[in-house]
Amino acid sequence: MISADAIRGYVDLMVLSLLRERPSYAYELSQHITARAGYTIKQTTLYSAVKRLESTGLVSSYAASSDSGKPRIYYEITPRGSDHFAQKVAEWRDTKAVVDRFVEGTEE
């Protein structure tokens, strides 16, 4: 099982990844993360991440009605957020490659 601390470091990346697919509201993001990762993220962690991403201009928000008619705040990735996502994916791949060398006991 992955620790909450390890996942917390990648919540922004997961949220940006989901928002690349389509705009979404926070609860829906949480449901998608749970379905894909098999890990339930705390609502406070998710809301903090979305607000942090919004405050840095990586996502924007707008109010709209859901399919049920209930008003919700939807989030969507910005062009700056897409660029940031690409940088973070590259960073993740580099990090994973380095850690894999240690786990597998191999040299570069």
C-alpha positions in Angstrom: 0.0 0.0 0.0 1.2 3.5 -0.8 1.5 5.9 2.1 -0.6 9.0 2.2 2.6 11.1 2.3 3.8 9.5 -1.0 0.4 10.1 -2.7 0.1 13.6 -1.4 3.2 14.6 -3.4 1.5 13.6 -6.6 -2.0 14.9 -6.1 -1.4 18.0 -8.2 -0.2 15.8 -11.1 -3.2 13.5 -10.8 -5.6 16.4 -10.8 -4.0 18.1 -13.8 -4.0 14.7 -15.6 -7.8 14.4 -15.0 -8.5 18.0 -16.0 -6.7 17.4 -19.3 -9.5 15.0 -20.2 -12.3 17.5 -19.3 -13.4 20.1 -16.7 -14.6 18.6 -13.5 -15.7 19.5 -9.9 -13.8 18.4 -6.8 -16.0 15.5 -5.7 -15.9 14.1 -9.2 -12.1 14.4 -9.3 -12.0 12.5 -6.0 -14.1 9.7 -7.4 -11.9 9.4 -10.5 -8.7 9.3 -8.4 -10.3 6.6 -6.2 -11.4 4.6 -9.3 -8.0 4.8 -11.0 -5.6 4.5 -8.1 -7.7 2.4 -5.7 -6.8 5.0 -3.1 -9.3 7.3 -1.4 -7.9 10.8 -1.2 -9.0 13.0 1.7 -11.4 15.8 0.6 -9.2 18.4 2.4 -6.2 17.2 0.5 -8.0 17.4 -2.8 -9.6 20.8 -2.1 -6.2 22.2 -1.0 -4.6 20.9 -4.2 -7.3 22.4 -6.4 -7.1 25.8 -4.7 -3.3 25.8 -4.9 -3.4 25.0 -8.6 -6.0 27.7 -9.1 -4.0 30.3 -7.2 -0.9 29.6 -9.3 -2.8 29.9 -12.5 -2.6 26.2 -13.5 -6.3 25.7 -13.4 -9.3 28.1 -13.6 -12.8 27.7 -12.2 -16.3 28.5 -13.2 -19.8 28.0 -11.7 -22.2 25.8 -13.7 -25.1 23.4 -13.1 -24.3 19.7 -12.9 -26.4 17.1 -14.8 -28.7 16.9 -11.7 -29.1 20.7 -11.8 -27.1 21.3 -8.7 -24.7 24.2 -9.0 -21.1 23.3 -8.8 -17.7 24.8 -9.2 -15.9 23.3 -12.1 -12.2 23.4 -12.7 -10.3 23.3 -16.0 -6.7 23.2 -16.9 -5.2 26.3 -18.3 -2.5 26.5 -21.1 0.0 27.2 -18.3 -1.3 24.2 -16.4 -0.8 22.0 -19.5 2.8 23.2 -19.8 3.4 22.5 -16.1 1.8 19.1 -16.4 4.2 18.2 -19.2 7.2 19.3 -17.1 6.0 17.4 -14.1 5.5 14.2 -16.2 9.1 14.5 -17.5 10.3 15.0 -13.9 8.3 12.0 -12.7 9.8 9.8 -15.5 13.3 10.9 -14.6 12.7 10.4 -10.9 11.2 6.9 -11.5 14.2 5.9 -13.6 16.6 6.9 -10.9 14.7 5.2 -8.1 14.3 2.1 -10.3 18.1 1.8 -10.7 18.4 1.5 -6.9 15.5 -0.8 -6.5 16.7 -3.1 -9.3 20.4 -2.7 -8.3 21.4 -1.6 -11.8 23.8 1.1 -13.1 22.7 3.8 -15.5 
